[in-house]
Structure formats: C-alpha cells, structure tokens
C-alpha cells in the first residue's frame, strides 16, 4: 500500500485531500502541529510536527512514499515562514525519497495574469505573495534538477467547498446570506477561476497515481469552474431558493484598515484578481489523467453551502450565526 503524508491536514485543501487519498486506498499520515486532524476517517494515522521544525517534520513523514504539501501560513506570516517551511519539506522528502506534490495557485503570475493562463504563461514578481511563491517554486525546481526531490505542482484558482471555513466563498460571497445579500469583491461580469475542493482533491490523487509518468519537476493547471459573479449569484440563489441583492466590498475602507492590520493589507493586495478575468487551461492535466474531476457548478455551490451549514436539507439558507 502506498503511503502519503498530508501536511497541514487541518487546512481546507489538505483535509479534503487526505480524505480523497484514503478513499482511493492509500495509507494516509495526517501531519498537523498538534497531531490531531479533524473530521478524518478512523484509519488515518495522526502525527505531530511543526513544519518549521525540520527534524520533527522528518520524523513525522517517515515511511511516506508521497508528501502532499498543502502548507499555507497566514498571509502576514508568509515572508517569515513560507521559504523555511519549503526547505524543511524538501529535507523531509530527501530523507525518505518521497515524491513531493505541491498545491500551487495563481499568485505567481502577478498583476499581469492573462484571461487564459496556459502552461508557459510567464511568472512575475509584481506582488509580495507572488514573489514569495516564485522563490518557493524555484527552490523545488532546483531540488528536482539536482536529482534530490521530484515535485509535481497542481495550480488552481480560489478554493471553495468542504466544511472548513476561511475562503473567499464563505468569508465574503456567502457571509451575508442571512440578510438577503450576495457580496462580491469585483465586477460581476468578469470570469473568475474557482476550484471546488472535492474535485481538486481527486485530481491530486489522480496525479499521484500517475507520478511515475511525470518529469522530475512538472506543473499542471486545474481548470475547475471559470464563472462570472452573475453565475455564482445565480447558483447560490438556486440553492437557497430565494433572490439576493448584490453588495460590494468597500475596498477603500479595507485599504485604510490595512494601515493598522497586516492581514487586511495582505488581503487588499489580492484585489487585482477580482479586477482581471482569468481562467486556467487544464489541457495538459487531462492529457495525463484523463477527464478532470468535475462537479457541475450549481451542484458544487449547493454542496459547499450545505457543508458550511448554510443550507437546509430541504432548501433555504440558515442564518449565518447558526452555522458557527
């Protein structure tokens, strides 16, 4: 049985990916700081390690054929933590001869992200978080070029789905459903790239299944759901059975708040992704794994609301306060 260590197993993506690997017959090691990942099947093995502690991480990933890297510190901590964590993950993968699978995003393309991202779309360092991600992936590429650690990157848009909160979907779009409002951060007419987590998790498993067919360092794009704000609003309305008013995000106020709040400052930096239409071309991924795992957007949105406790079984939305 192939063993996969899931780093950050309490996080939105890693938690869902742990379940997907377990459902696919892998032995799963759930690695978290406290050694207790929530909501996973009983036969998942729990291990404790802080990713900033290299030796602890090496011990916690012992026996792993694959290390899934879903580590994602809070935005204000990126400058201090992202690269050291990446170096420690590489050390653990080297120690065990593990395949490294990394959850990428679209920050690498910076403010010039095009309407359609393809495999050779260039990266740029025009944002703080994009530059950090570029340095991180350069580290992975160097390790692969030195025949130390093989890496697969799967890059996706904004996450939604699953019961772990903390995404744009629940913190912004669905945050005021109890007041009959759909809050959207950008132009309702622009296409935005979304990744429904159950689909994305299954794609990671499919890549793991075919890992021996990839190059030492190889990146793929996950198409997911490329939909407009109007589309998303319609899907939420269909799920709750009611019409919603559109509310906008007070970006100028958030920018002012960023003068005193590091988190708000980092969130405001990502505004450009709501001002530029973008979708990801997943053709290369499908050439390797076949059809990309795909749940219809309307069904995915309804399931996401239900998972967050924002949708009654028979339809209609709960007040957000009841979902806490």
C-alpha positions, 0 to 999 in steps of 0.5 A: 500500500502506498503511503502519503503524508498530508501536511497541514491536514487541518487546512481546507485543501489538505483535509479534503485531500487526505480524505480523497487519498484514503478513499482511493486506498492509500495509507494516509499520515495526517501531519498537523502541529498538534497531531490531531486532524479533524473530521478524518476517517478512523484509519488515518494515522495522526502525527505531530510536527511543526513544519518549521521544525525540520527534524520533527517534520522528518520524523513525522513523514517517515515511511511516506512514499508521497508528501502532499504539501498543502502548507499555507501560513497566514498571509502576514506570516508568509515572508517569515515562514513560507521559504523555511517551511519549503526547505524543511519539506524538501529535507523531509522528502530527501530523507525518505525519497518521497515524491513531493506534490505541491498545491500551487495557485495563481499568485505567481503570475502577478498583476499581469495574469492573462484571461487564459493562463496556459502552461508557459504563461510567464511568472512575475514578481509584481506582488509580495505573495507572488514573489514569495511563491516564485522563490518557493517554486524555484527552490523545488525546481532546483531540488528536482534538477539536482536529482534530490526531490521530484515535485509535481505542482497542481495550480488552481484558482480560489478554493471553495467547498468542504466544511472548513471555513476561511475562503473567499466563498464563505468569508465574503460571497456567502457571509451575508446570506442571512440578510438577503445579500450576495457580496462580491469583491469585483465586477460581476461580469468578469470570469473568475477561476474557482476550484471546488475542493472535492474535485481538486482533491481527486485530481491530486490523487489522480496525479499521484497515481500517475507520478511515475509518468511525470518529469522530475519537476512538472506543473499542471493547471486545474481548470475547475469552474471559470464563472462570472459573479452573475453565475455564482449569484445565480447558483447560490440563489438556486440553492437557497431558493430565494433572490439576493441583492448584490453588495460590494466590498468597500475596498477603500475602507479595507485599504485604510484598515490595512494601515493598522492590520497586516492581514487586511493589507495582505488581503487588499493586495489580492484585489487585482484578481477580482479586477482581471478575468482569468481562467486556467487551461487544464489541457495538459492535466487531462492529457495525463489523467484523463477527464478532470474531476468535475462537479457541475457548478450549481451542484458544487455551490449547493454542496459547499453551502450545505457543508458550511451549514448554510443550507437546509436539507430541504432548501433555504439558507440558515442564518449565518450565526447558526452555522458557527 
